[in-house]
Amino acid sequence: MSARIEIRPATTDDVTALVPLYRTAYQTTADLGYPTGMTDVDPEYVRSWFDPEEPSAEFVAERDGDIVGAVRVLESEDHPFAERLAVAPDAQDRGIGTRLFERVEAYAREQGYDRLQLGTYTGHPFLVDFYEARGYERYTVWENDDADHDYVGYEKPL
């Protein structure tokens, strides 16, 4: 019998659980050679996401009282931008990322947006496929002179 996963809005009470989640989840990205500061994320940075002056929404996936996934939606532009998708290594390949994105897409529709945007590195071995399988299409590429990989913008009509 599998554990029940609950997707819910994150709160500042979740910050202490989010820090190790992001560090471990993004270690895979770092190990693959993609630049990320999320392996060194600290509580102050994550807590800043809940600043009421910065329009955003954060969601977590909880399993048996433990946070095993998270995603963030920035709302400071014309279209919301999903970022910081993370799933704990021991919880991957169980549909948690999909459930988080279903919630983010529903949230964006509820807020009246007609599309959701996001970004990832070119050639990322699993995120490009994940986003494209969900119906996201490339709309731009931001060249990155400081790394071996450019950053690709994806969007999906809602």
Residue pairs with C-beta under 8 A, 6 or more apart in sequence:
2 94
3 63
3 64
4 63
4 64
5 61
5 62
5 63
5 68
5 69
5 94
5 95
5 96
5 99
6 61
6 62
6 63
7 59
7 60
7 61
7 62
7 99
7 100
7 102
7 103
8 59
8 60
8 62
9 57
9 58
9 59
9 60
10 18
10 50
10 58
10 59
10 60
10 70
11 50
12 47
12 50
14 58
14 60
14 67
15 43
15 46
15 47
15 50
16 43
17 60
17 66
17 67
18 46
18 60
18 67
18 70
19 41
19 42
19 43
19 46
21 67
21 68
21 69
21 70
21 86
21 88
22 38
22 41
22 46
22 70
22 84
22 86
23 38
23 39
23 40
23 41
24 88
24 89
25 38
25 86
25 87
25 88
25 89
26 36
26 38
26 39
26 41
26 86
27 39
27 89
28 89
29 36
29 38
29 124
30 36
30 39
32 124
32 125
33 148
33 149
34 121
34 124
34 147
34 149
35 146
35 147
35 149
38 84
38 86
48 54
49 56
49 58
49 72
50 58
54 74
54 76
55 74
55 75
55 76
56 72
56 73
56 74
56 75
56 76
57 72
57 73
57 75
57 104
57 107
58 70
58 71
58 72
58 73
59 70
59 71
59 72
59 73
59 100
59 103
59 104
59 107
60 67
60 69
60 70
61 67
61 68
61 69
61 70
61 87
61 91
61 96
61 99
61 100
62 68
63 91
68 87
68 88
68 90
68 91
68 96
69 85
69 86
69 87
69 88
69 91
69 96
69 97
69 99
69 100
70 84
70 85
70 86
70 100
71 82
71 83
71 84
71 85
71 86
71 100
71 101
71 103
71 104
72 82
72 83
72 84
73 80
73 81
73 82
73 83
73 104
73 107
73 108
73 116
74 80
74 81
74 82
74 83
75 111
79 113
79 114
79 115
79 116
79 117
79 155
80 108
80 111
80 113
80 116
80 117
81 116
81 117
81 118
81 119
82 101
82 104
82 116
82 117
82 118
83 118
83 119
85 97
85 100
85 101
85 127
87 96
87 97
87 100
97 130
98 134
101 134
104 116
105 116
105 156
105 158
108 115
108 116
108 158
109 158
113 158
114 157
114 158
115 155
115 156
115 157
115 158
116 155
116 156
116 158
117 139
117 153
117 154
117 155
118 131
118 136
118 153
118 154
118 155
119 142
119 151
119 152
119 153
119 154
120 127
120 128
120 131
120 151
120 152
120 154
121 127
121 147
121 149
121 150
121 151
121 152
122 128
122 141
122 149
122 150
122 151
122 152
123 149
124 149
128 152
131 154
132 154
134 156
135 156
136 154
136 155
136 156
137 154
137 155
137 156
138 152
138 153
138 154
139 153
139 154
139 155
140 152
140 153
141 150
141 151
141 152
141 153
142 150
142 151
142 152
142 153
143 150
144 150
144 151
